[in-house]
Amino acid sequence: MHESCGLFGIYAPKKEVAQITYFGLHSLQHRGQESSGMAVSDGKKIKIHKQMGLVTQVFNSQIIKSLKGYISIGHNRYGTCGSSSLINSQPIMLTTNLGTLVLAHNGNLINVKNLKKSLYLKKESFTTTSDSEIIAKLIAKADGRSWEKKIINGLTELKGAYSLLILSKNQLFAVRDPWGIRPLALGKYNGGYVFASESSSFGNIGAIFKKELKPGEIMVVDKKGSRTILKNQASKTAFCIFEYIYFSRPDTILNNQLVYQTRLNAGRLLARQSPVKADYAIAIPDSGTSAAIGFSQESGIPFIEGLLKSRYIGRTFIQPEKKIRKLGVRLKFSPVGGLLRNKDIVVIDDSIVRGTTMKGLVGILRKAGAKKIHLRIASPPLVSPCYLGVDIERYSELIAYKHTLKQITEAIKADSLSYLSLKNLKKAIGRVNCGFCLGCFTGKYPLEINK
Ligand code: SF4
């Protein structure tokens, strides 16, 4: 499963910021691996570079040196709306009556058809197939003699998930949608300011975390400093609960909670809710590791690294052919056979989507000699697609949509299977000052979706 994107932006007077943006994007690589890009302004002109590939493949020292300036925004993309191609990579650059506008977007809009129709009526055409271009065009076409006004006016019709970074020649804007579906944080850096999808990026570049933007908040940074120019929180906020389960890095802070702690709590609660006898607790690395440690602490079952993950193999999830995907799992995970022979194990992971990867892993563990294999999943069954920026697009992709627990257990060939309840998932996160989107677990979404 993949998140749509990672955003990073910086405003640091008298500094060259391209190198810092590169490190910021690198720390957000887990949020998008299809393409990467950054736009940098020196106050007079804006330069942009974007390509398909990982951050380290897209940029080199020459390119970074050529991107001169003290304000920048960067973007890592994993496409959930629009195809995976250079044309859809970000940031998006447009010319408007106020000058150049550059925009980077994380999330998915749900009223794309209507917005596109209204732009067609204004004789607008599109060069990409992503919803992010629609946002840029709406801002470009909006009333207002300043960027502040144009941005506020241009966003009024949007419905769905959008965290945005917007760059003009001398201002940097940060936006969170009124429901607060995707995260966005503010930090201080060396006399300037940084924004990122996840606060964990700040530690990597030596910035200090200041706050998470509130749902519906728009901030601007320019020569006058940083300030909030709009507070437009929806009556019901709906933060994506999956950010806690899988997407965000464990060292990220979301709604004042450390993600690592919530995953540890989930593992502890899972051990209480669905106890099992086993010689060892092992994680599916890396997504299940924090929960597996919590499970082990609570149950007293020793945690071992029974499965090792290759850091250097590409993703398996999007490989279109089943055969290749199967091979991918084998290339990606290696069991520590000597440890597992004739042992009963409990295996902890964050979630199950199709079930194909998990079935492959159970097979690998059996071959390595594990006797009994019990699966414990640190989130509830995924029964519904996501329309708000995550690539769970169809019901048919979800094994838990049409299958009972018994059927899934048999399909995966495990000895037992149990999911964390929704109640316990919320308990693991604890009291936070926001509502949640639970759409993929309940089929009920925070916004009306035209399926
Ligand atoms: S449907 Fe699921 S993945 Fe999508 S935003 Fe809601 S909680 Fe997150």
Residues whose N, C-alpha, C, O or C-beta is under 5 A from the ligand:
A	BS01	SF4	C240 I241 F242 P385 C386 Y387 L388 V390 C437 L438 G439 C440
